[in-house]
């Protein structure tokens, strides 16, 4: 019943942009904090963005601060990750998560390469 599905990944050149989407079903997104994470090849998973039920509360690690923007559209039950000025180090599988839960999407691949 409860599901998260990511979309929007792909191949992009350094300096380019992508917009990822995470569509939730089986629960009302508006009551929950949400997070985006990524897992580069051969590395452990790390979080890259957090947003509260109040959409004005957002948090980012230094590695992506100023380049990534998390947002939400509760009427569409969807959270987004706008990724600008992408670098090769951003290459990873990106997944969304309902914060504090074991609910994850399947992930979407982002590859940054010239």
C-alpha positions as CSV (number, residue, x, y, z in Angstrom):
1,X,0.0,0.0,0.0
2,X,2.7,2.5,1.0
3,X,5.1,3.3,-1.8
4,X,7.6,5.9,-3.0
5,X,8.5,6.1,-6.7
6,X,11.4,8.3,-8.0
7,X,11.8,9.6,-11.5
8,X,13.9,12.1,-13.5
9,X,17.4,10.7,-13.4
10,X,19.6,10.4,-16.4
11,X,22.9,11.4,-18.0
12,X,24.0,15.1,-17.8
13,X,27.2,17.0,-18.4
14,X,29.1,18.8,-15.7
15,X,27.4,22.1,-14.9
16,X,24.0,20.8,-16.1
17,X,20.8,20.4,-14.2
18,X,18.2,17.7,-13.4
19,X,14.9,17.7,-11.5
20,X,14.0,14.6,-9.6
21,X,10.5,13.7,-8.4
22,X,9.3,11.3,-5.7
23,X,5.6,10.4,-5.9
24,X,4.1,9.0,-2.7
25,X,1.1,6.7,-2.5
26,X,-0.6,5.0,0.5
27,X,-0.2,7.9,2.9
28,X,-0.7,11.6,3.0
29,X,2.6,13.3,2.4
30,X,1.6,16.5,4.0
31,X,2.1,15.1,7.6
32,X,5.7,14.0,7.2
33,X,9.2,15.2,6.8
34,X,10.9,13.8,3.7
35,X,14.5,13.2,2.7
36,X,16.6,12.6,-0.4
37,X,19.6,10.4,-0.2
38,X,22.2,9.2,-2.7
39,X,24.6,6.3,-3.0
40,X,27.6,6.8,-5.3
41,X,29.2,3.6,-6.8
42,X,31.3,1.9,-4.2
43,X,30.3,4.3,-1.4
44,X,27.8,4.3,1.5
45,X,24.5,6.1,1.2
46,X,24.4,9.7,2.4
47,X,21.5,12.2,2.8
48,X,21.5,15.2,0.6
49,X,18.3,17.1,1.4
50,X,15.6,17.3,4.1
51,X,12.2,19.1,4.2
52,X,9.7,19.4,7.0
53,X,5.9,19.3,6.8
54,X,6.3,23.1,6.8
55,X,7.9,23.5,3.3
56,X,9.9,26.5,4.5
57,X,12.1,24.2,6.7
58,X,14.9,22.7,4.6
59,X,18.4,21.4,5.5
60,X,21.3,20.4,3.3
61,X,24.8,19.1,3.9
62,X,27.7,21.3,2.8
63,X,28.4,19.0,-0.2
64,X,25.3,20.2,-2.0
65,X,24.3,23.4,-0.3
66,X,23.7,26.1,-2.8
67,X,23.3,23.7,-5.7
68,X,20.4,21.4,-4.7
69,X,16.9,22.5,-3.7
70,X,14.2,20.3,-2.1
71,X,10.6,21.2,-2.4
72,X,7.2,19.6,-2.0
73,X,3.7,19.8,-3.6
74,X,1.4,18.2,-1.1
75,X,-1.6,18.4,-3.4
76,X,0.3,16.2,-5.8
77,X,1.8,14.0,-3.0
78,X,5.2,14.6,-4.5
79,X,8.6,15.8,-3.3
80,X,11.2,17.2,-5.7
81,X,14.9,17.7,-5.8
82,X,16.2,20.4,-8.2
83,X,19.9,19.7,-8.9
84,X,22.0,22.6,-10.5
85,X,25.7,22.9,-11.3
86,X,26.1,19.2,-11.2
87,X,29.6,17.7,-10.8
88,X,31.0,14.3,-11.5
89,X,31.0,13.6,-7.8
90,X,27.2,13.8,-7.8
91,X,27.0,10.6,-9.8
92,X,24.9,8.2,-7.7
93,X,21.6,6.4,-7.3
94,X,19.2,8.9,-5.7
95,X,16.4,7.7,-3.4
96,X,13.7,9.4,-1.4
97,X,12.6,8.4,2.2
98,X,9.9,9.2,4.6
99,X,12.0,10.6,7.4
100,X,12.2,8.3,10.5
101,X,10.8,5.4,8.6
102,X,11.9,2.4,6.6
103,X,9.9,3.6,3.6
104,X,12.1,4.1,0.5
105,X,11.8,4.4,-3.2
106,X,13.6,2.2,-5.6
107,X,16.0,4.9,-6.7
108,X,16.8,6.7,-9.9
109,X,20.3,6.8,-11.5
110,X,22.0,10.2,-12.0
111,X,25.3,10.2,-14.0
112,X,27.3,13.4,-14.5
113,X,29.9,13.0,-17.2
114,X,31.3,14.8,-20.2
